[in-house]
Amino acid sequence: MEGASGISHRTVEVNGIRMHVAEKGEGPPVLLLHGFPELWYTWRHQIAGLAARGYRAIAPDLRGYGDTDAPPDVASYTVFHLVGDLVALLDTLALSQVFVVGHDWGAFVAWHLCMLRPDRVKALVNLSVPFMSRNPAAKPLDRVRASYGDEYYIIRFQKQNLLGLELRRYSGNFSHIAIQGLFSCLRKAGVHLTSRFHCLSGSQKRTSTISQANLKSLVLLGRSITTDVLT
């Protein structure tokens, strides 16, 4: 199915789930991975820009988001599942290797795709989230709490019945576009909320490396990105 913007949509079977994918353009493939709480729609302007510059832009709804299946068991959301979804997607699309661009949660997934399957990644651009190596001596939540404190949203979300209150408290930190993804997740969980959301921006740039893989990588924290980094 193709919309007015020329972006086509389809659902494919990957890694035991049905995944929604938005695509546009022909040429070298660029896999766009959205953050929390977002959808493929986050990338709509970049999809058009990449297609106009001779790239094939591919933006899936990640596992648990949007029109992609959301398995009920939390054990179905390990990094192996998330990376497996992307590898299976590339297999389905008959793509041996792609440029990868990740934002926020998508950046986290992208780093692990590079670590686990570097053969499928030509180059990587990540926004917002630098590479963070695993520390077997500390649980992820403990590391988050140590870095950001008990008031950080990930820590607060661990408490039952606080979701609605926290969404209102942090409403200034989400863009209008991002909240569509959040509402999609909430609907799947049987929750209905309304609020107003605005966007925060930054102006930092940070580089990062992955010791396990010999890949080009760039991490950006800020307002914009150009396709020049994909050459």
SERO-4910 file (N, C-alpha, C, O; in steps of 0.05 Angstrom, whole numbers):
BEGIN
 pado doro    nc1    nc2    nc3   cac1   cac2   cac3    cc1    cc2    cc3    oc1    oc2    oc3
  Met    A     17    -24      0      0      0      0     18     25      0     37     26     15
  Glu    A     11     45    -17     27     69    -19      9     93    -12    -13     96    -23
  Gly    A     19    110      6      4    134     14     10    158     -5     24    155    -24
  Ala    A     -3    181      2      0    205    -14     29    214    -15     37    227    -34
  Ser    A     45    208      6     73    217      7     91    199    -10    115    205    -13
  Gly    A     80    178    -22     96    160    -37    109    139    -21    124    122    -31
  Ile    A    105    139      6    116    118     23     98     94     22     74     95     27
  Ser    A    110     71     16     95     46     15     96     32     42    115     35     57
  His    A     75     17     48     72      3     73     66    -27     68     50    -33     50
  Arg    A     77    -44     84     71    -72     82     77    -85    109     91    -74    126
  Thr    A     66   -109    112     71   -125    136     85   -151    128     75   -165    109
  Val    A    107   -158    141    122   -182    134    125   -199    159    124   -190    181
  Glu    A    128   -225    154    132   -244    175    162   -247    181    178   -254    163
  Val    A    170   -240    205    199   -241    213    201   -252    241    188   -242    259
  Asn    A    218   -271    244    226   -280    271    202   -287    289    202   -282    313
  Gly    A    181   -298    277    157   -306    292    137   -284    298    118   -289    312
  Ile    A    141   -260    287    122   -238    290    115   -226    263    129   -230    243
  Arg    A     94   -210    262     87   -194    239     97   -166    243     89   -153    262
  Met    A    114   -156    225    127   -130    227    117   -111    206    118   -118    182
  His    A    109    -87    214    101    -67    195    126    -51    186    143    -45    202
  Val    A    127    -46    160    151    -33    148    141    -11    129    124    -15    113
  Ala    A    154     13    132    149     35    113    174     37     96    197     35    106
  Glu    A    170     42     70    193     43     51    189     64     30    166     71     23
  Lys    A    211     74     19    210     92     -4    238     94    -16    258     94     -2
  Gly    A    238     95    -43    263    100    -57    276     75    -68    269     52    -61
  Glu    A    296     79    -85    312     58    -96    341     66    -93    348     89    -95
  Gly    A    358     46    -89    386     51    -86    397     37    -61    385     18    -51
  Pro    A    420     46    -51    432     34    -27    412     35     -4    401     56      2
  Pro    A    407     13     10    387     12     31    396     25     57    419     21     66
  Val    A    378     40     70    384     52     96    362     43    115    338     49    110
  Leu    A    369     29    136    350     19    156    348     40    179    368     46    192
  Leu    A    324     50    183    319     71    203    304     59    227    282     48    224
  Leu    A    316     61    250    305     49    275    297     70    294    313     86    304
  His    A    271     71    300    259     92    317    265     88    346    274     66    355
  Gly    A    259    109    362    264    107    391    238    103    406    217     97    395
  Phe    A    239    107    432    216    106    450    207    135    456    223    152    461
  Pro    A    180    140    454    159    121    447    148    128    419    128    142    417
  Glu    A    161    118    399    157    127    372    149    105    353    144     82    361
  Leu    A    147    112    327    140     94    306    157    100    281    175    117    283
  Trp    A    152     86    259    166     92    234    161    121    227    178    133    214
  Tyr    A    138    132    235    130    160    227    150    181    236    152    202    224
  Thr    A    166    174    257    187    192    265    206    200    242    216    222    241
  Trp    A    209    181    224    229    184    202    216    195    176    230    194    155
  Arg    A    192    204    176    178    210    151    193    230    134    194    227    110
  His    A    204    251    147    219    271    131    246    259    121    254    265     98
  Gln    A    259    244    138    284    231    129    279    211    107    296    208     89
  Ile    A    257    196    108    250    177     87    248    192     61    260    183     41
  Ala    A    234    214     60    231    229     35    258    240     26    264    239      2
  Gly    A    274    251     45    300    262     38    319    241     27    333    246      8
  Leu    A    320    218     40    338    197     31    329    186      3    346    182    -14
  Ala    A    303    183     -1    294    173    -27    300    193    -49    308    185    -71
  Ala    A    298    219    -43    304    239    -63    334    240    -70    341    249    -92
  Arg    A    350    229    -52    379    230    -57    390    203    -66    414    198    -66
  Gly    A    372    185    -75    380    160    -87    385    137    -68    400    119    -74
  Tyr    A    372    138    -44    373    116    -25    346    102    -23    325    113    -30
  Arg    A    347     77    -14    322     63     -7    319     64     23    334     51     38
  Ala    A    300     79     33    295     83     62    276     61     71    255     57     59
  Ile    A    283     48     93    267     26    105    263     32    134    283     33    149
  Ala    A    238     36    143    233     43    171    212     25    182    188     29    178
  Pro    A    220      5    198    200    -13    210    190     -1    237    203     15    249
  Asp    A    166    -10    245    158     -8    273    171    -31    287    167    -54    281
  Leu    A    187    -24    307    201    -45    322    182    -63    338    159    -55    343
  Arg    A    191    -85    347    176   -104    363    162    -90    387    175    -76    403
  Gly    A    135    -93    388    120    -80    409    109    -53    403     95    -41    419
  Tyr    A    116    -42    380    108    -15    373     90    -15    348     92    -32    331
  Gly    A     72      5    348     56     10    324     41    -14    314     27    -27    329
  Asp    A     43    -19    288     28    -41    275     44    -67    275     36    -86    262
  Thr    A     67    -67    288     82    -92    291     72   -107    315     63    -95    335
  Asp    A     73   -133    314     63   -149    337     76   -142    363    100   -134    364
  Ala    A     61   -145    385     72   -141    412     67   -166    428     46   -168    441
  Pro    A     86   -185    428     82   -209    445     77   -202    474     90   -184    484
  Pro    A     59   -217    487     52   -210    515     74   -216    536     74   -204    557
  Asp    A     91   -235    530    111   -244    549    136   -225    548    148   -221    527
  Val    A    143   -214    571    166   -196    572    192   -210    563    211   -197    554
  Ala    A    193   -236    566    216   -251    558    220   -251    527    241   -260    517
  Ser    A    200   -242    513    201   -240    483    214   -215    473    213   -209    449
  Tyr    A    226   -199    491    237   -173    484    267   -171    490    277   -149    495
  Thr    A    281   -194    490    310   -192    495    324   -180    471    312   -178    449
  Val    A    349   -172    475    363   -160    452    367   -180    430    370   -172    407
  Phe    A    367   -206    437    369   -226    416    344   -227    398    346   -231    374
  His    A    321   -223    411    296   -222    395    297   -197    377    290   -199    354
  Leu    A    305   -174    388    304   -149    373    324   -150    350    317   -141    328
  Val    A    348   -159    355    367   -162    333    358   -183    313    360   -180    289
  Gly    A    347   -205    323    336   -226    306    315   -216    287    313   -224    264
  Asp    A    297   -198    297    277   -186    280    289   -172    256    279   -174    234
  Leu    A    310   -157    262    322   -141    240    337   -158    220    336   -153    196
  Val    A    351   -178    230    364   -197    212    344   -211    194    348   -214    170
  Ala    A    322   -220    207    301   -233    191    288   -214    171    281   -222    149
  Leu    A    286   -189    179    275   -169    160    293   -165    136    284   -165    113
  Leu    A    319   -163    141    338   -161    119    337   -185    101    339   -183     76
  Asp    A    335   -209    113    332   -233     97    307   -233     80    308   -240     56
  Thr    A    285   -224     92    260   -223     77    261   -203     54    250   -208     32
  Leu    A    276   -181     58    279   -161     37    302   -167     18    308   -151      0
  Ala    A    315   -190     23    338   -199      6    360   -178      6    371   -171    -15
  Leu    A    366   -167     29    388   -148     32    410   -160     49    406   -167     72
  Ser    A    433   -161     37    456   -173     51    469   -154     70    480   -162     91
  Gln    A    467   -128     65    480   -108     82    466    -81     78    456    -75     56
  Val    A    465    -65    100    451    -39     99    466    -19    115    481    -25    133
  Phe    A    462      7    108    468     29    126    447     28    149    424     21    144
  Val    A    455     34    173    436     34    195    437     61    209    458     72    215
  Val    A    413     72    214    410     97    230    391     91    253    368     83    248
  Gly    A    400     95    277    384     90    301    381    115    318    399    131    320
  His    A    358    117    331    353    139    349    342    128    376    324    112    376
  Asp    A    354    136    398    344    129    425    344     99    428    364     86    425
  Trp    A    321     87    433    318     58    435    328     44    410    340     23    411
  Gly    A    322     56    387    332     45    362    362     45    360    374     27    348
  Ala    A    375     65    373    404     66    374    415     42    390    435     30    383
  Phe    A    402     37    413    410     14    429    408    -12    414    427    -28    415
  Val    A    386    -15    399    383    -39    383    405    -40    361    416    -61    355
  Ala    A    410    -17    349    429    -15    327    458    -23    336    472    -37    322
  Trp    A    466    -13    360    492    -21    371    494    -51    373    515    -63    366
  His    A    473    -64    383    474    -93    386    472   -108    360    484   -129    357
  Leu    A    459    -96    340    459   -108    314    488   -108    303    497   -128    291
  Cys    A    502    -87    307    530    -85    299    548   -106    313    565   -118    301
  Met    A    543   -109    339    559   -127    355    554   -156    347    573   -172    344
  Leu    A    528   -163    344    521   -191    339    522   -199    310    529   -222    304
  Arg    A    516   -181    292    517   -187    263    530   -164    247    517   -151    231
  Pro    A    556   -159    252    569   -137    238    570   -142    208    573   -123    192
  Asp    A    567   -167    200    567   -173    171    544   -161    156    544   -159    132
  Arg    A    522   -153    171    498   -143    158    498   -112    158    479   -100    147
  Val    A    518    -99    169    518    -70    172    541    -58    156    564    -65    161
  Lys    A    535    -40    138    555    -27    122    567     -4    138    592      0    138
  Ala    A    551     12    151    560     34    168    537     42    186    514     35    181
  Leu    A    543     55    208    523     62    228    524     91    236    545    103    239
  Val    A    500    103    238    496    129    249    476    127    272    454    118    268
  Asn    A    484    135    296    466    133    319    461    161    331    480    177    333
  Leu    A    437    166    339    430    191    352    421    187    380    406    168    386
  Ser    A    431    203    398    422    205    426    435    185    445    440    191    469
  Val    A    441    161    436    450    140    454    478    129    445    479    116    425
  Pro    A    499    136    459    526    125    453    528     96    461    510     85    475
  Phe    A    548     82    452    552     54    459    559     51    488    576     66    499
  Met    A    545     33    502    550     27    530    555     -3    533    537    -19    528
  Ser    A    579    -10    540    586    -38    542    572    -51    566    564    -38    585
  Arg    A    568    -77    563    555    -93    584    573    -95    608    597    -99    606
  Asn    A    561    -93    632    576    -96    657    563   -119    673    543   -115    686
  Pro    A    575   -143    672    563   -166    686    560   -161    716    545   -175    729
  Ala    A    575   -142    727    574   -138    756    551   -121    765    546   -118    789
  Ala    A    536   -109    746    514    -92    753    490    -96    735    493   -100    711
  Lys    A    466    -97    747    442    -99    731    437    -73    716    444    -51    726
  Pro    A    424    -74    692    419    -49    677    404    -28    693    411     -4    691
  Leu    A    384    -36    708    368    -16    723    385     -3    745    382     20    750
  Asp    A    403    -19    756    421     -8    777    440     13    765    446     33    777
  Arg    A    449      7    740    467     26    727    452     52    720    462     74    722
  Val    A    427     49    711    411     72    704    406     89    729    408    113    729
  Arg    A    399     76    751    393     90    776    418    104    786    417    127    796
  Ala    A    441     91    784    466    103    793    473    128    776    485    147    787
  Ser    A    467    127    751    474    150    733    454    173    734    462    196    733
  Tyr    A    428    166    737    407    187    734    389    190    759    374    210    760
  Gly    A    391    172    778    376    175    803    348    162    801    340    152    780
  Asp    A    334    162    824    309    149    826    286    163    811    265    151    806
  Glu    A    290    188    803    269    202    789    269    198    759    252    208    745
  Tyr    A    289    184    749    291    180    720    267    163    711    258    145    725
  Tyr    A    256    169    687    231    157    679    232    126    678    213    113    685
  Ile    A    255    115    670    257     86    668    254     74    696    242     53    699
  Ile    A    266     86    716    263     77    743    235     80    754    224     62    766
  Arg    A    223    103    748    196    108    758    176     89    745    156     81    757
  Phe    A    181     82    720    162     64    705    162     36    717    145     20    710
  Gln    A    181     29    734    182      2    746    160     -1    767    154    -24    775
  Lys    A    148     21    776    128     20    797    100     17    785     94     32    766
  Gln    A     84      0    795     58     -5    784     40     20    789     43     34    809
  Asn    A     21     24    770      0     44    773     10     73    772     -5     92    778
  Leu    A     35     77    764     46    104    762     48    114    733     57    136    729
  Leu    A     41     97    714     45    104    686     31    130    678     43    148    667
  Gly    A      5    132    685    -10    156    678      1    181    690      4    201    677
  Leu    A      8    179    716     19    202    730     46    210    718     52    234    715
  Glu    A     62    190    711     89    197    701     87    209    673    103    226    666
  Leu    A     68    200    657     65    211    630     58    241    632     69    257    616
  Arg    A     41    248    650     34    276    653     58    292    664     63    315    656
  Arg    A     73    279    682     96    293    694    117    298    673    130    320    673
  Tyr    A    122    279    655    143    282    635    132    291    608    146    288    588
  Ser    A    108    301    607     96    308    582    112    328    566    111    328    541
  Gly    A    128    345    579    144    365    565    168    353    551    181    367    535
  Asn    A    174    327    555    197    315    544    192    299    518    211    288    506
  Phe    A    167    298    509    160    282    486    150    300    464    135    319    468
  Ser    A    157    293    439    146    308    416    118    298    410    110    276    418
  His    A    103    314    395     77    306    386     78    281    370     60    263    372
  Ile    A     99    278    353    102    255    336    108    230    353     96    209    349
  Ala    A    126    234    372    134    211    389    110    199    404    109    175    408
  Ile    A     92    216    413     71    207    430     52    188    415     37    173    427
  Gln    A     51    190    388     35    171    373     44    143    378     28    124    380
  Gly    A     70    139    379     81    113    385     74    103    413     68     80    417
  Leu    A     76    122    432     69    115    459     40    107    462     33     86    474
  Phe    A     22    122    450     -6    116    451    -12     89    438    -30     74    447
  Ser    A      3     82    417     -1     56    404      6     34    424     -9     14    426
  Cys    A     28     37    438     36     17    458     16     15    481      9     -6    490
  Leu    A      6     39    489    -14     39    511    -40     26    503    -52     11    518
  Arg    A    -49     30    478    -73     18    469    -71    -13    470    -90    -27    477
  Lys    A    -47    -23    463    -43    -52    463    -45    -62    492    -51    -85    497
  Ala    A    -38    -44    511    -38    -52    539    -65    -46    552    -69    -50    576
  Gly    A    -84    -35    536   -111    -29    547   -112     -3    562   -130      1    578
  Val    A    -93     15    557    -92     41    571    -99     63    552    -90     63    529
  His    A   -115     82    561   -122    105    544   -116    131    559   -127    135    581
  Leu    A    -99    148    548    -92    173    561    -90    195    540    -85    190    516
  Thr    A    -94    219    549    -90    242    531    -73    263    546    -75    265    570
  Ser    A    -57    277    531    -40    297    543    -29    314    521    -34    310    497
  Arg    A    -13    335    529      1    352    509     31    347    512     41    345    534
  Phe    A     44    346    489     72    339    489     88    359    472     78    367    451
  His    A    111    366    481    129    384    466    156    371    464    161    350    476
  Cys    A    173    383    448    199    371    441    222    385    455    224    410    456
  Leu    A    241    369    465    266    380    475    287    376    453    285    358    437
  Ser    A    307    393    453    328    390    433    355    395    447    357    406    468
  Gly    A    377    386    434    403    389    444    422    397    422    414    401    399
  Ser    A    448    400    429    467    409    409    494    396    413    515    408    408
  Gln    A    494    371    424    519    357    429    525    337    408    507    327    395
  Lys    A    550    332    404    559    311    386    579    293    400    597    304    413
  Arg    A    577    267    397    594    249    412    601    226    394    584    216    379
  Thr    A    626    217    394    634    194    379    635    169    397    639    172    421
  Ser    A    633    146    385    633    121    400    645     99    383    643    101    358
  Thr    A    656     78    395    667     56    380    657     30    391    648     28    414
  Ile    A    657     10    374    651    -18    383    676    -34    379    685    -38    356
  Ser    A    687    -45    400    712    -60    398    708    -86    384    727    -97    372
  Gln    A    684    -97    385    679   -124    373    675   -123    343    676   -144    331
  Ala    A    671   -100    331    665    -99    303    680    -76    290    683    -54    301
  Asn    A    691    -81    266    705    -60    251    686    -46    233    684    -52    209
  Leu    A    672    -26    244    651    -12    229    654     18    232    663     28    252
  Lys    A    646     32    210    644     61    212    620     68    230    599     56    227
  Ser    A    624     86    249    601     93    266    603    123    273    625    134    276
  Leu    A    580    135    277    578    163    285    554    166    303    532    155    297
  Val    A    557    180    326    535    184    344    530    214    345    548    230    349
  Leu    A    504    222    342    497    250    342    476    255    363    457    239    367
  Leu    A    479    277    378    459    286    397    452    315    389    468    333    394
  Gly    A    429    319    377    423    347    369    398    349    351    380    332    353
  Arg    A    398    369    334    374    376    320    371    362    292    349    355    284
  Ser    A    393    358    278    390    350    250    412    331    242    433    330    255
  Ile    A    408    318    220    428    300    208    425    301    178    403    303    167
  Thr    A    447    301    163    447    302    134    455    275    123    467    258    137
  Thr    A    448    270     98    454    244     86    483    242     78    492    221     69
  Asp    A    499    264     82    527    262     74    542    241     90    562    231     80
  Val    A    533    235    114    547    216    131    543    187    121    556    169    131
  Leu    A    526    183    101    521    156     91    537    149     67    532    130     53
  Thr    A    557    166     61    574    160     38    600    146     46    616    140     29
***
